[in-house]
C-alpha cells in the first residue's frame, strides 16, 4: 500500500473513531453502541500514533542513539531495536483497542523485547574491535583482560 492511501485510511479511521467516541461520551448514541465507539476511539489513537511514528521515526531514533552515546559512550545503531519496541507498543495498543483485553501478558512482551535488545547489543559489540571494547571497559573502571567474548559479557553485565 503506498503512503498516500495509508495516510488517507489512517486519517479516516482517526476521524470516524474520535467522532464515535465523542458521540458516546456525550450520550448521543445508543448505549449498545458505546463499546463499539470506545473501540473505534482507541483504534483512532493507534492510527494517529502509527502515523506520527512514521513521520518522525528518523529524528526519534537519532535522539535515542545520541542519548545512549552521551550516557554510555556506546555509539550504536538502534534502528532495529527501536522499531521492535514501537511495533510491540502498537501491537499492544491495537490488541487493547480491539476488545479491551491483552492476548499476551505485558510481562511476556517486555521479556521478549529485552531479549531482542540484548541480542542486538551483543551483535553490535561483536562487530566492534577488541580495542574499542577494552576502551569502554577501561572508561568504566573494569578489567580489560580476556578474550573478546569475555570482554563483551563483562561490558553487558556492567
C-alpha positions in Angstrom: 0.0 0.0 0.0 1.5 3.3 -0.9 1.9 6.1 1.6 -0.9 8.3 0.3 -3.5 5.5 0.8 -2.1 4.5 4.1 -2.4 8.2 5.3 -5.9 8.5 3.9 -7.1 5.4 5.6 -5.4 6.3 8.9 -6.9 9.8 8.8 -10.3 8.3 8.1 -10.0 5.9 11.0 -8.9 8.7 13.2 -11.8 11.0 12.3 -14.5 8.3 12.5 -13.1 6.8 15.7 -12.8 10.1 17.5 -16.2 11.1 16.3 -17.8 7.9 17.5 -16.0 8.1 20.8 -17.1 11.8 21.3 -20.7 10.8 20.5 -20.6 8.0 23.0 -19.1 10.3 25.7 -21.9 12.8 25.0 -24.6 10.1 25.4 -25.8 10.8 21.9 -25.6 7.3 20.5 -27.4 4.3 22.0 -25.7 2.6 24.9 -25.3 -0.7 23.0 -23.0 1.2 20.6 -20.8 2.7 23.3 -18.5 -0.3 23.4 -18.0 -0.1 19.6 -17.5 3.7 19.8 -14.9 3.3 22.5 -13.0 0.7 20.5 -13.2 3.0 17.4 -11.7 5.8 19.5 -8.9 3.5 20.7 -8.2 2.4 17.1 -8.1 6.1 16.1 -5.5 6.7 18.7 -3.4 3.8 17.4 -3.7 5.1 13.8 -2.6 8.5 14.8 0.3 7.2 16.9 1.5 5.0 14.0 1.3 7.9 11.6 3.3 10.2 13.9 5.9 7.4 14.3 6.3 7.0 10.6 6.6 10.8 10.1 9.2 11.3 12.9 11.0 7.9 13.1 14.4 9.0 12.0 14.5 12.0 14.3 13.3 9.9 17.3 15.8 7.2 16.7 18.6 9.8 16.3 17.7 11.3 19.6 17.7 7.9 21.3 21.1 7.0 19.8 22.5 10.3 20.9 21.1 9.8 24.5 22.7 6.3 24.6 26.0 7.6 23.3 26.1 10.5 25.8 25.2 8.3 28.7 27.1 5.1 27.9 29.8 6.0 25.4 28.3 3.4 23.1 27.8 4.6 19.5 25.1 2.2 18.5 22.7 1.9 15.6 19.4 1.3 17.3 17.0 1.3 14.3 16.0 -2.4 14.6 15.7 -2.2 18.4 13.6 0.9 18.4 11.4 -0.4 15.6 10.8 -3.6 17.6 9.8 -1.6 20.7 7.5 0.7 18.7 5.9 -2.3 16.8 5.3 -4.1 20.1 3.7 -1.0 21.6 1.4 -0.5 18.6 0.5 -4.2 18.7 -0.4 -3.9 22.4 -2.5 -0.8 21.7 -4.2 -2.4 18.8 -4.9 -5.5 20.8 -6.4 -3.5 23.6 -8.4 -1.4 21.2 -10.0 -4.4 19.6 -11.6 -5.9 22.6 -10.1 -4.3 25.8 -8.2 -7.5 26.6 -4.5 -8.2 26.1 -3.9 -11.5 24.3 -0.3 -11.6 25.5 0.7 -10.5 29.1 2.8 -7.4 29.2 5.5 -9.2 31.1 5.9 -11.6 28.2 6.1 -8.8 25.7 8.7 -7.0 27.9 10.8 -10.1 28.3 10.8 -10.8 24.6 11.8 -7.2 23.9 14.5 -7.3 26.5 15.9 -10.4 24.9 15.8 -8.8 21.5 17.6 -5.7 22.8 20.4 -7.7 24.5 20.8 -9.9 21.4 21.0 -6.8 19.2 23.5 -5.2 21.5 25.7 -8.3 21.6 25.7 -8.4 17.8 26.8 -4.7 17.7 29.5 -5.3 20.2 30.8 -8.4 18.3 31.2 -6.1 15.3 33.4 -3.7 17.2 37.2 -4.1 17.5 38.5 -5.7 20.7 40.5 -2.4 21.4 37.2 -0.4 21.3 35.6 -2.8 23.7 38.6 -2.6 26.0 38.4 1.2 25.9 34.8 1.1 27.0 35.7 -1.3 29.8 38.6 0.9 30.9 36.3 4.0 30.9 34.1 2.1 33.4 37.0 1.0 35.5 36.5 -2.6 34.6 39.1 -5.3 33.9 40.3 -5.2 30.2 42.0 -8.6 30.1 40.5 -11.6 28.4 39.0 -12.9 25.1 36.6 -10.8 23.1 33.6 -12.8 24.2 34.6 -12.4 27.9 35.0 -8.7 27.4 31.6 -8.3 25.8 30.0 -10.3 28.6 31.7 -8.1 31.2 30.6 -5.0 29.4 27.0 -6.2 29.2 26.9 -7.1 32.9 28.3 -3.7 33.9 
